[in-house]
Amino acid sequence: MMVSGVDMSPIREFLLCDTPAQWIEAAGSPQNLHTLLVDHANCEKKAASTALNLMYRYVEHPELLHKLSRLAREELRHFEQVLAIVEKRGFSYPQLTASGYAAGLRAHVAKNEPYRLLDTLLVGAIIEARSCERFAAVIPVVDEELGQFYASLLRSESRHFKDYLTLAEDLLPALDLESRLAALLEAERDLIQAVDGEFRFHSGVPAR
């Protein structure tokens, strides 16, 4: 499946479910546009922060330092772009409570090394894959300007989940990556399909 010149097949095959239709409908509602943009900006900041935290914690891995340095720069640039759209449209940039999505995934991260690093990289891959899947999902339901913006993000961010997966495979080849990934993907599916009381960029099915 191609979306804006990006082959979505690897992402859709990686994740265990598509975004529910109810979330896509909510994302296209004008009343949720402000929240969608502000929370998306927050997600870009968090993605950059995650990459930087890993760079500080695991300085013994040069490949990680190089890949995540580039990723952090790209995420901050995307934050700037989303913030510019927020300001252009006359929206404020308030504090928003975070959805339970990322916290729900990180609750499954092991406390001890080397599984802590493995799980953190796999969670990074899952979040990046879901972000791309949601970029593709919102393109048909937002206005043309935003649709073009999300198409451009999809093209530039579609490799991020592969970067995290490659790091996990290359840095920790002796660990049981497949079983850890399977458990995390199941947890992610549960979060995406659960009823969620707040609309956010990574929230579950909106409560009626």
GUGU-440241 format. One line per field, with one value per residue (C-alpha): x, y, z; residue number from 0; residue in one letter. Coordinates in pm, whole numbers. Each point is the difference from the previous one (the first is absolute). Example, Ala and Ser with C-alpha at 12.3 -4.5 7.8 and 13.67 -1.06 7.14 Angstrom:
2
x	[1230 | 137]
y	[-450 | 344]
z	[780 | -66]
nr	[0 | 1]
rest	[A | S]
***
This chain:
208
x	[0 | 150 | -82 | 162 | 273 | 74 | -48 | -206 | 15 | 297 | -165 | -342 | 155 | 203 | -295 | -274 | -293 | -98 | -123 | -373 | -240 | -143 | 337 | 40 | -348 | 87 | 329 | -193 | -235 | 71 | -59 | 298 | 243 | 157 | 59 | 132 | 263 | 109 | 29 | 185 | 249 | 43 | 61 | 279 | 165 | -30 | 148 | 302 | 30 | -10 | 280 | 213 | -57 | 119 | 307 | 88 | -63 | 169 | 316 | 181 | -192 | 130 | -261 | -277 | 154 | 18 | -346 | -181 | 183 | -142 | -342 | -11 | 84 | -277 | -255 | 82 | -32 | -341 | -98 | 91 | -212 | -305 | 41 | 9 | -332 | -151 | 106 | -103 | -352 | -27 | -6 | 153 | 258 | -134 | 120 | -184 | -17 | 175 | -192 | 63 | 149 | 375 | -21 | -199 | 271 | 286 | -164 | 109 | 367 | 232 | 177 | 331 | 257 | 45 | -376 | -68 | 187 | -162 | -351 | 59 | 118 | -296 | -245 | 164 | -55 | -364 | -76 | 168 | -191 | -332 | 79 | 55 | -317 | -192 | 161 | -136 | -340 | -57 | 99 | -349 | -194 | 185 | 17 | 230 | 279 | 17 | -34 | 305 | 189 | -76 | 96 | 339 | 46 | -86 | 270 | 267 | -94 | -83 | 354 | 11 | -166 | 251 | 285 | -118 | -53 | 342 | 167 | -173 | 104 | 359 | 80 | -170 | 11 | 22 | -331 | -342 | -121 | -297 | -174 | 57 | -129 | -307 | -99 | 48 | -199 | -287 | 4 | 0 | -299 | -192 | 73 | -106 | -322 | -102 | -262 | 175 | -157 | 235 | 76 | 373 | 230 | 63 | -323 | -229 | -363 | -175 | -266 | -343]
y	[0 | 332 | 326 | 321 | -204 | -203 | -376 | -52 | -380 | -45 | 222 | -162 | -347 | 97 | 132 | -239 | 229 | 307 | 317 | -43 | 186 | 185 | 163 | 106 | 151 | 192 | 121 | 151 | 193 | 377 | -1 | -234 | 176 | 217 | -303 | -208 | 259 | 85 | -363 | -80 | 276 | -154 | -341 | 141 | 153 | -329 | -193 | 231 | -29 | -380 | -6 | 241 | -198 | -317 | 183 | 108 | -341 | -226 | 185 | -329 | -56 | 229 | -124 | 98 | 343 | 76 | -126 | 158 | 331 | 31 | -118 | 255 | 283 | -108 | -28 | 349 | 138 | -163 | 151 | 342 | -64 | -108 | 296 | 235 | -145 | 41 | 365 | 69 | -120 | 223 | -287 | 17 | -253 | -116 | -273 | -323 | -313 | -284 | -299 | -328 | -148 | 51 | -57 | -317 | -131 | 101 | -183 | -317 | 102 | -218 | 160 | -183 | 14 | -108 | -54 | 357 | 126 | -261 | 81 | 376 | -30 | -223 | 242 | 278 | -201 | -63 | 365 | 118 | -259 | 103 | 366 | -68 | -208 | 291 | 254 | -207 | -37 | 373 | 112 | -65 | 162 | 328 | 308 | 9 | 196 | -238 | -301 | 113 | 57 | -347 | -150 | 172 | -130 | -349 | 9 | 123 | -202 | -336 | -123 | 82 | -317 | -196 | 189 | -112 | -359 | -14 | 128 | -268 | -272 | 120 | 94 | -291 | -297 | -258 | 98 | -142 | 300 | -173 | -101 | 342 | 175 | -224 | 82 | 374 | 0 | -179 | 262 | 274 | -152 | -9 | 370 | 102 | -199 | 93 | 267 | 325 | 291 | 259 | 69 | 10 | -75 | -354 | -51 | -299 | -18 | 325 | -41 | 100]
z	[0 | -113 | 177 | -132 | -165 | 315 | 7 | 315 | -21 | 238 | 262 | -28 | 9 | 308 | 204 | 108 | -80 | -198 | 166 | 80 | -225 | 301 | 72 | -364 | 6 | 317 | -153 | -290 | 228 | 12 | 374 | 49 | -236 | 271 | 225 | -290 | -91 | 355 | 102 | -321 | 81 | 345 | -157 | -215 | 309 | 187 | -291 | -2 | 379 | -15 | -255 | 205 | 321 | -172 | -128 | 354 | 153 | -256 | -102 | -65 | -326 | -281 | -248 | 242 | 56 | -372 | -94 | 291 | -36 | -349 | 113 | 285 | -242 | -236 | 280 | 129 | -352 | -29 | 335 | -137 | -309 | 201 | 236 | -300 | -122 | 348 | 7 | -361 | 77 | 305 | 248 | 345 | 111 | 339 | 230 | -83 | 206 | -179 | -127 | 173 | -318 | 50 | 375 | -63 | -229 | 227 | 290 | -178 | -28 | 207 | 294 | -44 | -278 | -273 | -35 | 104 | -307 | -224 | 114 | -22 | -360 | -89 | 161 | -202 | -318 | 86 | 79 | -320 | -206 | 154 | -59 | -370 | -18 | 152 | -234 | -288 | 169 | 47 | -350 | -149 | 288 | 62 | -221 | -303 | 168 | 293 | -228 | -197 | 325 | 133 | -335 | 25 | 355 | -108 | -265 | 241 | 309 | -157 | 58 | 373 | 114 | -210 | 167 | 343 | -114 | -166 | 315 | 207 | -243 | -37 | 359 | 176 | -240 | 281 | 158 | -85 | -196 | -162 | 321 | 159 | -311 | -20 | 358 | -51 | -325 | 173 | 275 | -266 | -177 | 328 | 61 | -352 | 10 | 356 | 65 | 92 | 184 | -155 | -364 | -66 | -293 | 130 | 193 | -31 | -111 | 98 | 266 | -128]
nr	[0 | 1 | 2 | 3 | 4 | 5 | 6 | 7 | 8 | 9 | 10 | 11 | 12 | 13 | 14 | 15 | 16 | 17 | 18 | 19 | 20 | 21 | 22 | 23 | 24 | 25 | 26 | 27 | 28 | 29 | 30 | 31 | 32 | 33 | 34 | 35 | 36 | 37 | 38 | 39 | 40 | 41 | 42 | 43 | 44 | 45 | 46 | 47 | 48 | 49 | 50 | 51 | 52 | 53 | 54 | 55 | 56 | 57 | 58 | 59 | 60 | 61 | 62 | 63 | 64 | 65 | 66 | 67 | 68 | 69 | 70 | 71 | 72 | 73 | 74 | 75 | 76 | 77 | 78 | 79 | 80 | 81 | 82 | 83 | 84 | 85 | 86 | 87 | 88 | 89 | 90 | 91 | 92 | 93 | 94 | 95 | 96 | 97 | 98 | 99 | 100 | 101 | 102 | 103 | 104 | 105 | 106 | 107 | 108 | 109 | 110 | 111 | 112 | 113 | 114 | 115 | 116 | 117 | 118 | 119 | 120 | 121 | 122 | 123 | 124 | 125 | 126 | 127 | 128 | 129 | 130 | 131 | 132 | 133 | 134 | 135 | 136 | 137 | 138 | 139 | 140 | 141 | 142 | 143 | 144 | 145 | 146 | 147 | 148 | 149 | 150 | 151 | 152 | 153 | 154 | 155 | 156 | 157 | 158 | 159 | 160 | 161 | 162 | 163 | 164 | 165 | 166 | 167 | 168 | 169 | 170 | 171 | 172 | 173 | 174 | 175 | 176 | 177 | 178 | 179 | 180 | 181 | 182 | 183 | 184 | 185 | 186 | 187 | 188 | 189 | 190 | 191 | 192 | 193 | 194 | 195 | 196 | 197 | 198 | 199 | 200 | 201 | 202 | 203 | 204 | 205 | 206 | 207]
rest	[M | M | V | S | G | V | D | M | S | P | I | R | E | F | L | L | C | D | T | P | A | Q | W | I | E | A | A | G | S | P | Q | N | L | H | T | L | L | V | D | H | A | N | C | E | K | K | A | A | S | T | A | L | N | L | M | Y | R | Y | V | E | H | P | E | L | L | H | K | L | S | R | L | A | R | E | E | L | R | H | F | E | Q | V | L | A | I | V | E | K | R | G | F | S | Y | P | Q | L | T | A | S | G | Y | A | A | G | L | R | A | H | V | A | K | N | E | P | Y | R | L | L | D | T | L | L | V | G | A | I | I | E | A | R | S | C | E | R | F | A | A | V | I | P | V | V | D | E | E | L | G | Q | F | Y | A | S | L | L | R | S | E | S | R | H | F | K | D | Y | L | T | L | A | E | D | L | L | P | A | L | D | L | E | S | R | L | A | A | L | L | E | A | E | R | D | L | I | Q | A | V | D | G | E | F | R | F | H | S | G | V | P | A | R]
***
